[in-house]
Amino acid sequence: MITTMMLSLAGIAVEGSPTPSCHIPPYSSYGYCNQSWTAGDRARDLVSRMNLTEKSLSIYQNNQGVPRLGVPQFRFGEALHGVMSECGNQTYFKEFGGNNTGCATSFPHALMMACSFNRSLWSAVGTTVSTESRALANQGLAGIAFWTPDINMARDPRWGRSQEVPSEDPFLSGEYGSAFVHAFQTGTPDESKKYLKAVATAKHFQDYNCETCWGCNEPAAVNGSCDRGAFNAKITVQDQVEYFWPAWEATVRDGKVKSVMCSYNGVNGIPSCGNPQMNTILRDKWGFDGFITSDCSAINDPFFNNYVKTNFNNSKPKQAAIAMEAGCDFNCGQFYTSYLVGSVTGGFISTEDVDRAITRVWEQAFALGLLSDDVPYHHYGPELVDSPSHRDLVLSAAQQSMVLLRNSPVGSSNKPILPLKESDFLRNTSSSKSIALIGPHYNVTQEMLSIYHGPDRCNRIVNSMSPFMVFTRAGLNVKHAPGCVGTDGEDPSGDTACLDKSGFAAAVELAKTVDIPILFMGLTPGAMNNASSEAHESEGWDRHTINLPGYQEELVKEIFAVNPNTVVVLIHALQLSSDWMYANVNAILDAHYPGELGGISIYNAIFGKYSPAGRLSTTIYPESFVSTRNISNMEMRAARGITYRYYLDKAVVPFGFGLSYTTFKFEVENNRENTALRTDLFTSAMYRVKVTNTGTVSSDVSVLGFSQSADKNQPGHADSIPNPQLFDFDRIYLTPGESKTVLLTIPASSLGITNINGRKSLFPGTYKLFFGVEGSAEGTPATATLTLEGSPRTLFEL
């Protein structure tokens, strides 16, 4: 347990107190050391004592605080799905029979966890990550303000950073963001009476959706590609209001996020970090009361530079002033440190505007307990990192989020392939069956962590959690072959690029000799080289295709041809399409990047230790989808549409789809079809959905509610979203034959229709509601009708 701290401030080292400077004159007499003052008052007093140079040096990520005034560093870090840090001190746990690792828990990535459709899970993960952040911070290994979560939209299946974000759906993304943020920033009720536990930074505002932005025709384009920092996202105001903004509104209003990061790209000709909408929308419309930081070097990226060169004679002090006046208070980078003083002395920005920005930043530092003695989180010790309960949660997160995409009988059998019976495959039994683990990911370890995790040397657990290791430790009769030979620099057991077929023959021969071949296919997170670029998904890179990379599909075909009992496990984030595979292979499990206990979660799904109940948070398109639009085309309704809300063609696997090892029946208990509600009074309507487990296996089930205009010819309805859109969800557990009633609420905002001018209104008319997804575990969705009467009512306008 850490009970003392050693801080060096202004040349003074004091042991035994988290606030050494505030116990020493003259600092002890200053207002910012008065712990009875509000965080805002303490910040204003601090800023009033800083000179201009100190101000400019205090608002970037490597700030050293204000040494002259005895104020320590305000430290930042990454925590998208776990704290990104070195490992700390180890702790003995009897449950482990020894010490833990001292390393931060690495959860599945957001795109996977959103597939759980479980708000309580996202809250639990947010709580755990911030708990570990405080425990690591007390060891000098982490900050207490973090750049998390990423709530941009997974709009296009080629975007390299899709693994960081929750979904293609704005409502689901907003629910994830608000649940995670609220839990992340908040301690127990007693702990949170006075201090924040951590500061979350929602990123990236706004409209950030591509890295290399294929098809870009901007002046900065090179060979049809724009770097994200040179890209101008052309967004209609209709798309902005109904698609790109709702997740932000939820995370600000409901999650009460205390920090926001602006993005690299421009939007409709204005650099994101110089866009006044940071003030007019985030602050004025939605009540955001924290600080805004730039993405790293975003104030000095090509788009912003060209904007200032074209319009302001390339003045760097003016550039800094534009960003700060637009609402960007903090700079990840050194642009403010270099030019903010000149912005003030040159008359480009007032001292009052600078002080306002800096006060916003340091107010959150004081809200976290800076220079305070009574902060409960100062006592968090290393026993709160990598604890037994945290390992239980990371396994639960992966298992709740696994998506069973296909599970059909083979041949004349009436029993689906999965789950397998574990006892049938045990070694050294007379009737033992055999399994072959094949493919580039059969022995995968670090790749299961996605991106933005701690150094590989810190993630020790995952190094013994590959599927092959877990299956072997379970005592099964397991054989293996990579099929795709070679190495892509990431996984020595196989090559996701799969450009060399010389290992196919051995894999095919092996598949002939076993009862069940399980193929582990997919992508590799992180950096790529030229030969395997389409096999990687990462920040700074967009894929050109959505296919399985290289010859992976051909390997699946060859294995399936000799053994139709083939199971495919996909390890990836970006949506992977294979028209042939989804039409022919009988069992497909989407494991995404399942985190540090990924091998166990996959094993448990295949052998029925739990019933998969995840649902896709994105759409799987036909392979031909990429030929219909460039990733740089940001219009949601253009080119036959994009995401499940706008896509006019048939998806290979739709948003919200997911099977389980049982079946369910949905029934609406209170269909309101004979009751009309008034538009001027309507705030929400609640629906009771009875769910029955009609199968033989206990299982979770997520109940999804969708709404759609029933008649586009009704006045105002022509502007409505083409397809049903998600409005609520819940997750429950049912034993065979058990029924429970779920309450789903549709708010007025979900029925609102946005016109081309960005005005969102509630129109009279008829709306159809759907509960469930066609073809999923529930079979056929239940339906209801909602009717509104009266005059149109404006819900939002710019």
N, C-alpha and C positions, 0 to 999 in steps of 0.2 A: 504494500500500500504506500503510495507516495503522499507524504504529509508535509514535506518541505520542498522548497524550490530555490534554486540558485540563479539569480538574474543579475546580469551586468548592465547597468544603466548609467549613462553619463559618467563612466569611470568609477562608479560606486557599486560594490558587490555586497549584498545583504542576504543572509541566509535565514530561512525559517518563515518567510512571509511572501505571499504572491504580490504584494504591493510595496516593495522596499522603498521606492522613491517617496511615496506618500507618507512615510513615517519619518522623513528627514527634512528639516528646514532647508531651503525655503518652500520646497514643494508642498509640504504638509499644510501650508496656509492657503494654497491655491484652491479655487473653486472646483476644478476638475478632480481634486482629491477628496472632495466632500461626498462621502458615500450616501448621504441622505438626499442628495440632489438627484433629479431625473437624469437619465442617460443623455437626453437632449441638452439639458442645461450644462452638464459637465462637458459635453462636446463643444458647445458654444464658448464656454470659458477657455477651453484649451485652444481653440482656433484663434480666439482674440489675443492670445499670448504668443502666437507663432509669427515669425517674419515670413515674407513672401517666398523666399527660397525654401524655408522649412515646409511651407505649405505644398510647394510643388514636389518636394521629395517625399511627402507623406502619403501620396495617393498613387502609388504603383506597387506591383505585386512583391517586389523585393525591398519595400520600404524598411527602414530601420527604426521606425517610430519617430520620436522627436527627442533625440539624446539630450539636448540642452535642457529640456524640461523634465527629464527623467521618465519619458513615456516609451514603453517597449514597442517592439515590432507588432504590427497587425498582420498575422500570418495567414496565408491562403493555401488551399490545396485542392486536390481532385478526389471525388468520392461518388462516382456514377453508380457503381454497384458494389461498393466496398472502399475503404480508405486506401488511397494509393500512397503507401509509405514503406519504409524499411520496417523490419520486424523489431519488436521490443523484447522486454524481459519475459522469460518463461515462467509459468505457474504450474504447480503440481495439481492434478485433478485425479481423484480416485477412479472416476469414470473412464479415464484414458489409461489408467495403470502407469502413469508417469506424467511428464511435463507436457503442456501444450506447446504450440510452436511460437507463441508470442506474435504471430503474424495476423494482420487484419483478415477477417472473413471475406471471401470473394464470392458474391452471389451471382446468379444468372444475370445476363444483361437485360436491360429494360424491355426490349422488344419481346423477349421470352416471358418475363414476369407479367407483362400485360395480358398474356394468354391465359393467366389464371382467372381473370375477371374477378379479382378478390381484393377489395379495398383494405380489409384487415391485414392481409399479407403485406401489401405495400407499406402500410403503416408500421407493421412489425419490423420490416427491413429498414425503413427510415430510422426508427428508434435504435435499432442495433448498430447501424453504421455510425450514427452520431455518438452513441455510447462509446464505441471503439475509438472514435476520433478524439474524444476527450481523454480517454485512457492513454492513447498514444501521444497526445499533445502534452500530457503531464510527464512524459518521458522525453520530451523535446523532439519528437519524431513527426509531428503533424501540426497543422493549423487548427483553427476552430471556425473558419469561414471557408466554404467549399463551393466549387463550380459544379453544382449538381442541383436538380436534374436537367437533362436535355429534353425539352418538350417540343422541339420542332416536329413537323409531321413526316412520317415515313411515306411520303407522297409517291415516290417513284421507286420501283424495285431494284434499280441499279445504283442507288445512292450509297456511297461507301460508309456513311455514318449512321445508317438505319439501325445498326445494332445498339446505338446509344439511346434511341428514342422509343417511346411505348408503342405507337400505333400509327396507322394511316387515318384513324378516326379521331376527329377533334374532341368529341365528348369523352371517349375512353382516355385519350391523352390528358385531358384536363382533370379527370377523376384520379388518374395515376399521379399527376403532378401535385394536386392539392393534398392527396392523402400522404404521399411521401414527404412533402415539404412540411406539413403541419407536424407530423411525427418527428421528423429530423430536427426541427428547430425547438421542439418542446420537450422538457423533461417531465417528471412526475408532477402532479398538481402542487406539491409542496416545493419542489425544486424550481418550478417555473413561476412562482409568485413574483420574483424580482428579476430573474436573469434568463436570457435565451440559452439554450443548450448548445446550439450551433447556428450559423447563418448559412442558408441555402441560397445559391445563385442560379435561378432559372435561365437557361440559355437555349437558343440565341435569338434575340429579338432584332430583326424579324425576317420571315420568308427565306430562311436559309435551308436549301434543299439539294444542293449539288456541290461537288468538289471540282471536277474537271469540266462539268457543264457542257457535255457534248452537244453540238448543234448551235452553240452560241454564235451570234453574228455581231458582237460588240466590236468596237475599234481595237480592243486589246486581244481579240481572238487570235489564236495561233493554230492553224490546221483544224479549224472548226471547234476549238476548245477554248474556254475561258477558265482560268484559275478562279476559285471561289472569291478571291479578293479583288477580282476585276469584273465579276459578273453583275449585271444589272437585272434583277428579277422584275419582270413586267407583270404586275398583279392587277387584275380588275378589282374595283372596290367591292363588287359583289362577292368575289372569291375571298377577299380579305375578311369581310365581316362574317360570312357564313362558314368559312373553312380554316383560314390561317390564324384568326384571332381567338376563337372560343377557348382553346386550351390555355392561352395566356390569361384570359379573364378569370377562368376558374382558379388557376394557380395563384393569381394576385388576390382576388376577392375571398376565396374560400381557404386557400392554403396560407394566405398572408405571408408570402415569400418576402424576405427582407433584402434581397439583391437580385438584379437582373443583368444579364450580359447581352450587349448589342453585338450584331454579327458582322462578318467581313463584307458581305455583298452590299450592293446598292439596291434600292427599291424604287422603281419608276423614276430613275435619274437622281435620286438623293442617297448619299451614303447612309447606311443604317445607323452608324455611330454619330451621325450629324443630322439625324432626322428628328424634327420637333415633335413627332408623334410619341417619342419617349415621354414627353411632358403631357401633351394633349390627350393621349389615349391611356397610357399606363397610369399616370398620376391623376389627371383631371377626370377622366371617365371612370376609371376602375379603383381609384383611391390608393394606389401604390405609395407606400411611405418609407421605402428603403433607399438604397443607393444603386446606381447603375454603373457597371464597369464595361469597358470595351473588351472584346476578344483580344487575344494577344497580338499586338501590332496592327489592329484593325483601324486605328485612327491614321495610320501611315501606310495603308495598303494601296494597291494600284488604283482602285476605283475612287477612293477618297482623294488621293493625290491628283488624279486627273480632273476630278471635280473642282478642286481648289485652283489647279493650274488654269483651267478653262475660265473660271468665274471670278477668281480673286488673285490673279497675278502671281500665283504660286507662293503666297505668303504663308509660311509655316506658323508664325504666331496667330494669324487669322484662322488657320486650320484648327489649332488647339482651341481657340475661342468658339468656333462653330460647334465643335463637339460638346464642349462644356455647356454652352448656352442651350443646346438642344436637349440637354439632360444627362449627358455622360459625365459622371462625377469622378470616376476612377479609371486609370489607364493600365491595363495589362500591357506593359511595354514601357518605353522611356520617352514617349513623345511629350507628355506633360512636363516631365522633369527637365526636358531640353528647351521647351518653348513657352511654357505657361507664364514665366516671369516676363518674357517679351510680349505676351498677349496683354498683360496688364499695363506695362510701361508704354506699350505702343498704342494704348487706348482701344484695343479690340474687345476688351471685356472689363467689367467693373470689378473692383475688389469685393463688393457685396455678392456678386454672382459666384466668384471663386470661393468665398467663405461659406456660402450656402452649400455648394457641392462638397466641400471638405467636411463640413459639419455633418452632412448626411452619412458620410463614411464613418467618421469617428463616433457618431451616436450609436451605430451598431456595435462598434468595438466596446463601448461602455455597457451597452445592453448585454453583451456576452460576459461581462464581469471584469473588464480591463481595470486595473488599479483598484480592485475591491477585495476585501478580506473574506466576506461571507458567502463566497460562491460555492455551492454544494458540489459542483463538478470538479473542483480542484482536488477532491479526494478520490476521484476515480483511479483505480489502480490497474496493474497489468492483468489481474484476474478477470477483468471485464473484456478482455480480447481473446478471441478463439476459445470461448468457453463451451462446455457441453451443450448448453441451450442454443448457442449460436450455430453450432454444427447441426443441431436438430433443425433449426430454422432454414439453413441453406439447403439441406436435403429436402425439406418440405417445399421450399420455393421452387426447386427444380421439378419435383414430382407433381405439384399442383399445376405446373405450366407445360408439361409434356402434352403434345397434341397428336392423337392417333388419327392419321389421315385416311388410311385404308385398313380393313381387316375382314377379308372375305374367305370363305371356304375354298379349298383347292379340289378340283375334279368333282367326284361324286360325294365327297364328304359334305356334311351339313354343319360342320363345326369350323369356325374361323381359325386361322393359324394361331393367333395370339389369344390368351396367354399360353405360353408353353408350361408344361408340368415339370417343375424342377427335379423331382425325383427320377424322372425318366432319363436324365442326362448325367447322373452322378457317375463318376469313375469307379471302376472296380466292382461293378455289379453285373450280374449275368445278362441282364436285358438292357444294358446301358445303350442309349442312343447317343449320337454325336452331333456336335455343332462345329461349323467352320466360321471363324471371324475373318472377314475379307474386306479389303478396301483400304484407302489411304488413311482412314481415321480409326482403324481397328485398335490401335495402341496409342491413341491420342491422349495427351496430358495437358500441357500448358495452353493449347489452343482452346480448350473448353472454358477458359476464363474470359474469352472475348478480348477487347482492348480496354485501356485505362485500368489496369490492375498494377499492383506493386511489382518490383523487380522479380524476375523468375526465381531467383534464389530465395525470395521471401514466401513464395507460394509452395510450400513443401508438401502440403497434403495432396494436392492434385497430382504430384509426380508419382504417386502410387495408386491412382484412381482411374487409370485407363480402362476401357471396357475389357480388354484382354486380361489385365491384371485382376480385375474384379471377378470375372468369370472363372479364371483359373483358381483364385483363392477360395471360391465357392465349392471347389472339388468337382467341377464338371468335366466331362469328356470333350475337351476343346482343342481344335486344331486352328491353324491360322496361315494366312498368306496375304501380302499387301495388294497383289494384283497390279496396282500402279506403282512401278518401281522407281528408284531414284530418290532424290530429295529436293525439296523446294527451299531448303534452308531453314525450315521451321520444324519439320517432323521427320526424323530419320527412319521411321518405320514405313513410310509411304510418301506419296507425292500427290497432293490434291490437284496439281496442274495436270497430271495424268497424260503426259505427252509421249510416254514410252510404254508400249504394249508388250514388251518382252516378258513381263511377269504374268500375262493373262493366262497362258496355257497351264501353268502350275496351279493357278487359282481355280480354273475350270475343272481340272482333274480332281482337285481337292473337293470341290462342290459335288462332284458325282458320287463321292464316297461317304458323304455325311447325310444325316436326316434333315438338318436345317442349316442352310447357309445364311448368315447374317452379314449384310454388306453395310459398311460404315462409310458413307459418301459425304461430300459437301465442299465447304470452302475453308480458307485459312484467314483468321483475323490478323490485321497488322500489315507491316510493310511488305512490298512485293519486289520481285525482280522482273525484268522484261519477259523472260520465258514463261513465267507463271502469273502474269498480271491478272488474267481473268479468273484465276483461282483464289484471289485475295480480295478481301473487302476491308477498307481502312479509311481513316481520315486522310484527305488529300487525293483520293482516287475513287472514280466511279467505274463500275463495270460497263462494258458495251452490251453484254447479253444477259439473259436471265437463265440460261441453260446450265446444266451440270457442266463443269469445266472439262476441257480436253476430251479424253476418251472414256470418261466415267460412265456415261450412259451406255456405251458399247460394252463395258465390263458388266454392267447390270444385265443387259440383254443376253450376253453369253452365259452368265451364271444361271439366269432364269430358264434358259433353253434346256439346260441339263438337269435342273432341279427346280420345279415350280413352287416348292415350299420356301422360296426365297423371302427373307425379311429385309427391308431397307431401313436403316437408321440414318437420318440426315442430321449432320452437325454443321451449323451455319447460322447466319442471321438473315441476310438478304433472301427474299423469296426466290426459290429455285424451281424452275419449270422443266418438265420433261413430259410432253404430251403422251409419249409411249409409256413411260413408267407409271404414271397415274392411271392409265387405262388398263394396264396389264398386271403389274405386281400386286399381289393380294394383301400384303401387309407392309405399311409404311408408317414409321414413327418419326415425328419431327421433334428432335431433341434440342435444337438450337445450339447455343453455347451454354451448357447447363451449370457452370460454376465448378467450385473446387471438389464437390462430391458427385460430379457428373456421371462417372462410371457406375456408381451405385444406383443412381436414379434411373439410368437406362436399364440396368439389370432388373431392378424391381418392377419396372413397367413390363418388360418382356416376360417375366415369370409370374406376373399377377399378384405381386405383393401389395399393389394398389391398382385401382382402375383409373387409367388416364382420363382426365376430364378437362384438359386445356382446350381452348378454342383459338383459332387463328386471329391475331390482332391485325392482320394484313390480308391482302388478296393474292392468290397465286394465279397468274395470267397464263394464257397460251404462249408458246414460244414466239409466235408471230407478233406479239404485242410490241416488241422493241422496234419493229419496222413501221409502226403507226405514228410514233411521236418521238421527238428528242427529249432527253431529260431536262433540257433548258426551257422547254415549253411549259410554262407555269399555269396556263389556263386550264381550269378543272373540267370545263365542259367541252373543250376543243378536242378534235381528233378522236371521236367516239368516247371521250371521257377517260378519267383516271381515278382510282380508288373505287371501292364498292358503291359509294354514293352516286357516282357519276358515270361509271363504266357501262356502256350500252351493249356490249357483247357478253358472251357467256364465259365466266371464269372457269378455270380448271378446278380450283377449290375456292369457294367463296369465303369472304370475311366471316368470322364467327363460327366456322365449321369445326367440328371436333366429335370424334366417336368415343365410346367407352366400352367396357366389357359387359355392359348391361343396356337396357333400353328404358325410355321414359315416356310418359304421356303428360301433355300439358292441357289444362282446361282453364278458361277464364270464368271466374265465378260471378263477376259483376259486369257484364257487358252493358254499356250505357247506350246502346243503339237507339233506344226510344226516348232518350233524354237529351235535350239541347241545352248547352251551357252558353252563357253570355260572354262575348269577347271583352267587354269592359270590366268584368269582374273575375275573369278566369286567371288564376295563378298556377294551378296544377290540378291534375286528376290522378287518383290512385286506383290501381287495378290489382285485384286479387287473383293470382294464378296458382291453381292447384297442380302440384307436380307429384306424379306417382312413379315409383320404380317398378316397372312392369317386367323386369328381368330377374335373374337369379344371383346377381353379384351386388354387394354393397358398393356404393360409389358416390362421389361428389357429382353435382351437376350445376352448371351455370345457366341461369335463366336470363335470356336477353330480350329486351323489348325494343321494337322498331316502329317508326311511324312514317306515314306517307300520305300526301294529298290524294284523295280518292277520285278527284275529277279535276284535271288541269284546265278545263274550260270554265271553271268557276272564277269569278272576278278576283284578280290578284294571284291566282294559283299557277298561272303560266310560268312564273319565275321560280317555282318551287324546285327543290332538288329532285332529279329524275327518279331516284330509287329510294327505297326505305332507308331511314337513318336511325342509328342507335339512340335511344333516349334514357335507358336505365338498365341495370343488371343486378343480379344477386347470385350468390353461390351457397348451396346447401348440401347436406349429406343425407343419403337415404339408404336404408336397408331394403332388401327385396320385399316388395309388396307394400312398403311404407309410403304414405302420402304426407306432404306438407304444403302449406300455403305461403307463397312468396308475395310480398307487396312491392310492386313497381310503380314509380311515380313519373308521370310525364309533365314537365313544366311548360309554361307558356313559351319559353325560349325555344323548345324543341319543335313546337308547331309554327313558330314564326317563319315567315317567308321574306327573303331579302331580294330587293329589286336591283336593277343594274346601277342605281345611284347609291347603293349601300344602305338604304332605309329598310330596316327589318320591322315587319308588321304582323300582327295577328289578325288573320282574315276569317270572316264567317265562311262556313262550308263544312264538308265532310272529310274526315281523316280516317284512314285505315290503320289499325295497329296489329302488329304481328309479334308473337311470343315464341321465339325459337328460330332455327335455321333449317331450311329444307335439306333433308338427307342426313342430318346429324343424328346424335343418339336419340333425340326425341322424335325422329321420323318426320312428322308433319307439324308445322307451327300451329298454335292456336291463334285465333283472330278475334278482333273486337272493332267496333266502330265508335268514333267520337264525333259529335256534331257541335259546331259553334254557330251562334246566331248573333246578329247585331251589326255594328259598324266596325270597319278596320281600326285597329289600335296600334299606334307606333310603339315598338319596343326599344329600338335603337336607331339613331341617326347621327351622322357626323356633324 
